[in-house]
Amino acid sequence: MIQVENLVKRYGDHVAVDGLTFTVEQGKIYGFLGPNGAGKSTTMNVMTGYIASDGGTVKIDGYDILKEPIKAKSCIGYLPEVPPLYSDMTVWEFLLFAAELKKVSKRERKEQVEKLMQELELTQMRDRLLKNLSKGYRQRVGLAQALVGNPKVLILDEPMVGLDPKQIIEMRDLIKGLAGEHTVILSSHILSEISAVCEHILIISKGKLVAAGSPEELQKMMHGAAQLMVTVIGERDRAQEVLEGMSAVVQYSFEEGSEEDSIRICIETEESVDIRRELSVALSGAGMPILSMNRSEKSLEDIFLELTEAEEPDACDEAEPEESENMEESDEEAVGKIVEADSEIGEAEKAGTAKEETNAGDL
């Protein structure tokens, strides 16, 4: 459904996206994970055609976003980190406006908007001004706007930022329900969001893809996925002799224990190998009583930190949005993304063939 190959984007001397390559399968939810400044939002802006890349290609359902922008964009529903809302419109007015911009036929607009409002539980907010909505409801309206026109691909940039715990759970459920009918890419730097919603994870660091796969696959990819923490009474040299004789042990380290004459041993083993029974027998045979033994798998947090270690945010990419004294002006700037796309479509319709007009009409 989505193919990104050798994508490059620079801001002056700063390389925000550096040779990024990945593929997204149809009907699944992908998590785009990385620290602030890793290049996530820049990549999404290039994928949606909002900004141009300096190299590489992006294909949406087979259409190149630069060579065939109208056809490619007709497949995309985009929710930026700041939802593109006109604050002086009601929910109903704005969604009808979005449907008109996306060239939904007149006979289908009201029916489609009504359906989306029911699915996203916005019916009770139908006549409420957008500027009077809570953050959670504004995110719902933004998601509804992205779904107008029933696009094949949904690109959601930090959709749960600023929500309270209850709203986050509700938004997760909404996004999960989109799988199958839509292909979803969800960007976030919050690990719990990604692990709770996504089937596949793409981890980006300094503009490069450093890992990809399901949470389980990522754990297997990481060296020494299983960890064992053991506290024993005895000397390090003797414990080292025991560990060196065990082939499943990948590496280990020692530190002082909290009790007298005790040492703590952190052991990493080969994946899916449980050495607790063998280790207990070996340590007992060496005259080293075991005070405690705990086994754990590396969490997504551990993997993320290991892969993105020493990552530093860059001011050129994904900076926090500046606060504006005139929030209405800020909203209008966001809506400019939709208006700009609509103008482009209009120009294509005037110059294009009847077939191209039909393709644009699906937008």
LOBA-489759 format. One record per residue (C-alpha): residue number from 1; x negated, y negated, z negated; residue in one letter. Coordinates in pm, 1 decimal. Layout:
REM residues N
  num      east     north        up  residuo
  NUM         X         Y         Z        a
...
***
This chain:
REM residues 363
  num      east     north        up  residuo
    1       0.0       0.0       0.0        m
    2    -282.8    -243.2     -87.4        i
    3    -639.9    -226.5      41.1        q
    4    -906.8    -466.3     -81.3        v
    5   -1250.3    -431.5      77.5        e
    6   -1570.2    -620.4      -8.2        n
    7   -1376.5    -923.0    -132.3        l
    8   -1589.8   -1230.6    -209.1        v
    9   -1483.9   -1569.1    -346.6        k
   10   -1721.2   -1848.7    -447.4        r
   11   -1671.7   -2180.0    -624.2        y
   12   -1985.1   -2367.9    -532.8        g
   13   -2277.9   -2166.7    -666.6        d
   14   -2052.1   -1956.6    -887.9        h
   15   -1944.0   -1617.5    -748.4        v
   16   -1600.9   -1549.0    -902.7        a
   17   -1535.9   -1230.1    -702.8        v
   18   -1835.4   -1027.7    -590.9        d
   19   -1779.8    -752.2    -332.0        g
   20   -1460.6    -619.2    -490.3        l
   21   -1317.5    -301.7    -332.6        t
   22   -1016.3     -96.0    -445.1        f
   23    -696.8      69.9    -319.7        t
   24    -349.5      62.1    -476.8        v
   25    -106.5     346.7    -408.4        e
   26     260.3     292.7    -341.2        q
   27     517.6     302.7    -621.0        g
   28     275.8     296.1    -915.2        k
   29     183.5      45.2   -1184.9        i
   30    -179.0     -65.9   -1187.2        y
   31    -346.8    -259.7   -1464.6        g
   32    -604.7    -520.3   -1369.6        f
   33    -813.9    -547.4   -1684.0        l
   34   -1102.8    -774.3   -1769.9        g
   35   -1221.1   -1046.6   -2007.9        p
   36   -1130.4   -1411.5   -1953.7        n
   37   -1334.6   -1540.8   -1661.0        g
   38   -1389.7   -1199.6   -1504.0        a
   39   -1220.6   -1299.0   -1176.6        g
   40    -874.4   -1145.1   -1217.9        k
   41    -664.3   -1450.5   -1135.6        s
   42    -891.7   -1548.0    -846.8        t
   43    -850.5   -1201.1    -697.2        t
   44    -472.8   -1220.3    -733.7        m
   45    -461.7   -1564.5    -572.8        n
   46    -656.2   -1429.0    -275.9        v
   47    -432.6   -1120.6    -253.2        m
   48    -121.3   -1337.2    -237.8        t
   49    -270.1   -1571.8      21.6        g
   50    -264.2   -1871.7    -211.6        y
   51    -637.9   -1926.9    -163.7        i
   52    -870.3   -1800.1     108.8        a
   53   -1159.3   -1564.1      43.8        s
   54   -1517.0   -1624.2     152.9        d
   55   -1555.4   -1266.5     271.9        g
   56   -1388.6    -927.2     284.3        g
   57   -1032.3    -826.5     367.4        t
   58    -700.1    -780.5     189.5        v
   59    -426.7    -571.6     352.5        k
   60     -72.5    -552.7     216.6        i
   61     125.9    -262.7     362.6        d
   62    -117.5    -264.9     655.5        g
   63     -98.5    -642.2     720.1        y
   64    -412.1    -854.1     681.7        d
   65    -332.7   -1145.8     447.7        i
   66    -539.8   -1385.7     664.9        l
   67    -456.5   -1260.6    1014.8        k
   68     -88.7   -1179.5     955.5        e
   69       6.4   -1393.8     654.3        p
   70     382.0   -1408.7     721.6        i
   71     421.5   -1032.7     743.2        k
   72     188.6    -970.8     448.2        a
   73     354.9   -1228.8     222.8        k
   74     700.1   -1090.8     303.6        s
   75     592.5    -777.4     111.9        c
   76     481.8    -966.4    -201.9        i
   77     658.2   -1096.3    -510.0        g
   78     423.9   -1308.1    -722.4        y
   79     452.4   -1420.2   -1082.9        l
   80     165.6   -1657.7   -1175.3        p
   81      53.3   -1696.4   -1534.5        e
   82     260.4   -2016.8   -1550.7        v
   83     601.7   -1930.0   -1396.7        p
   84     686.0   -2160.5   -1100.7        p
   85    1008.0   -2314.5   -1234.1        l
   86    1195.0   -2640.2   -1168.7        y
   87    1276.3   -2745.2   -1522.6        s
   88    1584.6   -2953.4   -1432.7        d
   89    1756.4   -2665.9   -1251.7        m
   90    1978.4   -2407.5   -1417.1        t
   91    1880.6   -2041.1   -1400.9        v
   92    2149.0   -1978.0   -1137.6        w
   93    2047.5   -2276.1    -924.4        e
   94    1680.2   -2189.9    -932.1        f
   95    1723.7   -1825.7    -835.0        l
   96    1954.6   -1923.3    -547.9        l
   97    1690.6   -2177.1    -442.5        f
   98    1421.8   -1904.8    -451.9        a
   99    1645.2   -1675.0    -244.1        a
  100    1689.7   -1949.2      15.5        e
  101    1313.7   -2013.2      30.8        l
  102    1253.1   -1642.8      85.2        k
  103    1507.3   -1640.0     370.9        k
  104    1753.9   -1403.4     204.2        v
  105    2066.4   -1412.0     420.1        s
  106    2350.6   -1632.7     292.3        k
  107    2591.5   -1342.8     252.8        r
  108    2345.2   -1156.1      28.7        e
  109    2205.3   -1438.4    -185.8        r
  110    2471.2   -1459.9    -456.8        k
  111    2507.4   -1083.3    -483.9        e
  112    2131.6   -1034.3    -511.9        q
  113    2089.7   -1309.8    -771.1        v
  114    2380.8   -1174.7    -977.2        e
  115    2224.9    -827.8    -973.2        k
  116    1883.7    -956.7   -1081.6        l
  117    2035.6   -1161.7   -1363.0        m
  118    2214.2    -853.0   -1493.6        q
  119    1904.6    -632.3   -1468.3        e
  120    1687.3    -888.8   -1649.1        l
  121    1961.5    -982.2   -1900.9        e
  122    1983.2   -1342.7   -1785.2        l
  123    2358.8   -1358.2   -1729.4        t
  124    2422.0   -1536.0   -2058.7        q
  125    2163.3   -1798.4   -1957.2        m
  126    2319.8   -1857.6   -1615.2        r
  127    2403.3   -2226.6   -1668.2        d
  128    2117.7   -2311.1   -1906.4        r
  129    1856.6   -2561.9   -1786.0        l
  130    1517.5   -2400.4   -1740.9        l
  131    1347.2   -2659.7   -1958.9        k
  132    1568.4   -2551.4   -2249.7        n
  133    1478.9   -2182.6   -2227.9        l
  134    1243.3   -2003.9   -2465.2        s
  135     909.6   -1874.4   -2338.4        k
  136    1048.4   -1521.4   -2313.2        g
  137    1343.7   -1622.5   -2099.5        y
  138    1124.1   -1840.3   -1878.5        r
  139     909.1   -1533.6   -1812.4        q
  140    1221.8   -1334.8   -1725.5        r
  141    1332.0   -1602.7   -1480.3        v
  142     981.7   -1602.2   -1330.2        g
  143    1000.2   -1224.2   -1289.3        l
  144    1347.3   -1254.8   -1132.3        a
  145    1204.6   -1510.3    -886.1        q
  146     930.3   -1261.7    -793.8        a
  147    1191.1    -989.2    -735.7        l
  148    1411.5   -1199.9    -509.3        v
  149    1405.3   -1049.5    -161.1        g
  150    1320.3    -702.5    -299.6        n
  151     946.4    -713.0    -215.0        p
  152     747.9    -389.8    -192.6        k
  153     461.1    -529.5    -402.9        v
  154     480.5    -720.9    -730.5        l
  155     171.7    -907.4    -853.3        i
  156     210.1   -1021.5   -1212.8        l
  157     -60.0   -1241.8   -1367.2        d
  158     -57.8   -1224.6   -1749.1        e
  159     323.8   -1176.5   -1763.7        p
  160     328.6   -1130.8   -2140.7        m
  161     105.8   -1419.8   -2245.8        v
  162     261.9   -1629.7   -2522.3        g
  163     546.5   -1387.3   -2593.7        l
  164     636.3   -1267.7   -2942.2        d
  165     619.0    -892.2   -3024.7        p
  166     987.9    -832.1   -2950.3        k
  167     966.1   -1013.8   -2616.7        q
  168     651.5    -819.8   -2525.1        i
  169     829.5    -487.4   -2580.2        i
  170    1124.4    -604.5   -2370.3        e
  171     895.5    -723.5   -2088.7        m
  172     706.0    -393.5   -2094.1        r
  173    1030.2    -200.8   -2051.9        d
  174    1133.4    -426.2   -1764.1        l
  175     803.2    -373.6   -1584.1        i
  176     808.8       4.8   -1638.7        k
  177    1151.8      15.6   -1477.9        g
  178    1009.7    -136.9   -1158.7        l
  179     780.2     159.2   -1083.6        a
  180     876.8     377.1    -790.5        g
  181    1080.6     119.2    -602.9        e
  182     797.5    -135.1    -628.7        h
  183     420.0    -120.6    -642.7        t
  184     309.8    -330.2    -940.4        v
  185     -26.0    -489.4   -1023.6        i
  186     -35.8    -625.1   -1377.0        l
  187    -323.1    -849.9   -1479.7        s
  188    -421.0    -885.6   -1844.2        s
  189    -712.2    -907.4   -2085.2        h
  190    -498.7    -752.0   -2362.9        i
  191    -570.6    -380.1   -2386.2        l
  192    -246.7    -277.8   -2557.2        s
  193     -42.0    -422.1   -2268.4        e
  194    -236.4    -227.9   -2007.5        i
  195    -239.4     104.1   -2192.7        s
  196     132.9      82.4   -2276.1        a
  197     253.1       3.0   -1923.6        v
  198       4.9     110.9   -1657.0        c
  199     -61.4     448.4   -1498.9        e
  200    -392.5     340.2   -1347.7        h
  201    -648.2      87.7   -1469.1        i
  202    -895.2    -124.5   -1273.0        l
  203   -1160.9    -281.0   -1497.3        i
  204   -1332.7    -588.0   -1356.1        i
  205   -1637.8    -758.0   -1502.3        s
  206   -1820.4   -1061.3   -1358.3        k
  207   -1620.7   -1030.9   -1038.3        g
  208   -1709.4    -664.6    -982.5        k
  209   -1509.9    -345.0   -1027.0        l
  210   -1686.4    -145.8   -1297.0        v
  211   -1437.4     139.4   -1346.5        a
  212   -1105.8     270.6   -1212.4        a
  213    -869.2     553.3   -1305.9        g
  214    -605.3     657.0   -1556.4        s
  215    -678.7     599.0   -1927.3        p
  216    -759.3     969.9   -1960.5        e
  217    -989.1     965.0   -1657.7        e
  218   -1174.2     661.8   -1790.8        l
  219   -1240.5     843.6   -2115.0        q
  220   -1385.7    1139.2   -1924.6        k
  221   -1597.4     909.4   -1711.0        m
  222   -1764.0     754.7   -2013.1        m
  223   -2075.0     929.8   -2138.0        h
  224   -2016.6    1116.8   -2465.0        g
  225   -1640.5    1067.9   -2484.8        a
  226   -1611.4    1269.6   -2806.0        a
  227   -1762.8    1133.9   -3126.9        q
  228   -1826.2    1303.0   -3458.5        l
  229   -1911.3    1122.4   -3782.3        m
  230   -2068.9    1351.8   -4045.5        v
  231   -2190.2    1271.4   -4398.0        t
  232   -2427.8    1526.3   -4554.4        v
  233   -2668.0    1564.4   -4846.6        i
  234   -3022.6    1615.0   -4726.5        g
  235   -3314.5    1480.0   -4524.3        e
  236   -3305.9    1335.4   -4174.7        r
  237   -3584.0    1560.8   -4043.3        d
  238   -3392.0    1874.4   -4134.3        r
  239   -3067.4    1737.9   -3987.4        a
  240   -3255.1    1645.9   -3671.0        q
  241   -3381.8    2004.4   -3632.9        e
  242   -3023.6    2131.7   -3655.7        v
  243   -2892.1    1884.8   -3397.2        l
  244   -3178.0    1944.5   -3152.3        e
  245   -3082.1    2312.7   -3147.1        g
  246   -2723.7    2238.3   -3030.2        m
  247   -2688.9    2206.8   -2652.3        s
  248   -2349.5    2029.5   -2664.0        a
  249   -2496.3    1732.9   -2855.1        v
  250   -2565.7    1445.9   -2613.7        v
  251   -2712.5    1198.0   -2862.5        q
  252   -2704.4    1110.5   -3231.8        y
  253   -2807.3     841.6   -3477.1        s
  254   -2861.9     820.4   -3853.6        f
  255   -2778.6     568.8   -4122.9        e
  256   -2785.9     568.1   -4502.6        e
  257   -2484.0     721.4   -4674.3        g
  258   -2291.4     558.6   -4957.9        s
  259   -2374.8     838.1   -5204.3        e
  260   -2714.7     926.7   -5346.3        e
  261   -2938.2    1131.9   -5111.7        d
  262   -2666.9    1128.5   -4843.0        s
  263   -2700.0    1038.1   -4476.1        i
  264   -2436.3     959.4   -4214.9        r
  265   -2480.9    1105.6   -3867.0        i
  266   -2298.6     967.9   -3562.7        c
  267   -2291.7    1241.4   -3299.3        i
  268   -2177.5    1215.3   -2937.8        e
  269   -2095.2    1540.1   -2760.8        t
  270   -2007.6    1654.0   -2413.8        e
  271   -1644.6    1585.9   -2322.9        e
  272   -1382.7    1833.9   -2446.0        s
  273   -1639.2    2016.9   -2661.6        v
  274   -1562.4    2067.6   -3031.5        d
  275   -1880.1    2153.7   -3226.4        i
  276   -1739.7    2120.3   -3578.1        r
  277   -1737.4    2492.5   -3659.2        r
  278   -2085.7    2552.6   -3516.0        e
  279   -2222.2    2239.5   -3684.9        l
  280   -2077.2    2334.9   -4024.1        s
  281   -2241.8    2677.6   -4010.8        v
  282   -2575.7    2531.0   -3896.8        a
  283   -2585.5    2259.0   -4164.5        l
  284   -2485.3    2501.0   -4439.7        s
  285   -2757.8    2741.5   -4325.5        g
  286   -3007.0    2457.3   -4348.2        a
  287   -2901.6    2387.7   -4707.9        g
  288   -2726.0    2058.8   -4629.3        m
  289   -2384.3    2029.5   -4798.9        p
  290   -2121.7    1844.6   -4590.2        i
  291   -1939.0    1564.8   -4771.0        l
  292   -1716.7    1458.5   -4478.3        s
  293   -1665.1    1521.6   -4106.6        m
  294   -1440.6    1316.6   -3875.7        n
  295   -1388.8    1359.8   -3500.8        r
  296   -1252.2    1087.4   -3271.3        s
  297   -1211.8    1011.1   -2900.4        e
  298   -1334.7     686.3   -2752.8        k
  299   -1043.3     447.4   -2726.9        s
  300    -967.2     220.3   -2433.1        l
  301   -1104.8     -62.8   -2647.6        e
  302   -1437.4     118.9   -2686.1        d
  303   -1458.8     183.9   -2313.1        i
  304   -1366.2    -174.6   -2228.6        f
  305   -1630.7    -319.8   -2460.1        l
  306   -1895.0     -82.1   -2330.9        e
  307   -1822.4    -166.4   -1966.4        l
  308   -1791.3    -542.6   -2013.4        t
  309   -2057.1    -591.8   -2279.5        e
  310   -2220.9    -935.9   -2276.5        a
  311   -1948.5   -1075.8   -2050.1        e
  312   -1920.9   -1452.4   -2089.3        e
  313   -1617.7   -1650.5   -1968.0        p
  314   -1686.7   -1900.0   -1691.9        d
  315   -1523.2   -2239.4   -1684.4        a
  316   -1475.1   -2215.6   -1305.8        c
  317   -1233.1   -1923.2   -1323.9        d
  318    -921.3   -1854.6   -1524.8        e
  319    -951.4   -2153.8   -1753.8        a
  320    -666.8   -2218.7   -1990.7        e
  321    -403.4   -2437.9   -1826.0        p
  322    -432.9   -2798.6   -1936.9        e
  323    -149.0   -2940.6   -2137.1        e
  324      45.5   -3207.6   -1954.0        s
  325     236.4   -3487.1   -2113.7        e
  326     485.0   -3459.5   -1829.0        n
  327     579.4   -3091.8   -1826.0        m
  328     823.4   -3151.3   -1542.5        e
  329     538.8   -3257.1   -1312.3        e
  330     345.1   -2945.1   -1408.7        s
  331     642.9   -2726.3   -1317.3        d
  332     679.5   -2896.0    -980.1        e
  333     315.1   -2833.3    -902.9        e
  334     370.9   -2463.4    -970.7        a
  335     673.8   -2456.8    -742.0        v
  336     449.0   -2597.1    -472.7        g
  337     324.0   -2242.2    -419.4        k
  338     667.6   -2134.4    -301.9        i
  339     734.6   -2450.6     -97.8        v
  340     397.6   -2425.1      74.3        e
  341     469.0   -2065.3     172.7        a
  342     813.4   -2163.3     302.2        d
  343     669.6   -2441.3     520.2        s
  344     427.7   -2193.7     668.9        e
  345     713.8   -1959.2     747.7        i
  346     912.9   -2236.4     912.5        g
  347     625.8   -2324.5    1143.7        e
  348     582.0   -1960.1    1237.8        a
  349     952.3   -1927.8    1317.2        e
  350     940.8   -2221.9    1559.4        k
  351     635.0   -2091.0    1744.1        a
  352     697.4   -1715.9    1712.2        g
  353     896.8   -1463.4    1910.8        t
  354    1237.5   -1326.6    1813.4        a
  355    1065.2   -1027.4    1654.0        k
  356     852.9   -1251.4    1435.7        e
  357    1164.9   -1444.5    1335.1        e
  358    1319.6   -1117.8    1221.9        t
  359    1011.9   -1030.1    1013.0        n
  360    1009.1   -1376.5     853.9        a
  361    1379.0   -1344.3     779.0        g
  362    1299.2   -1058.1     541.3        d
  363    1086.6   -1286.9     327.0        l
***
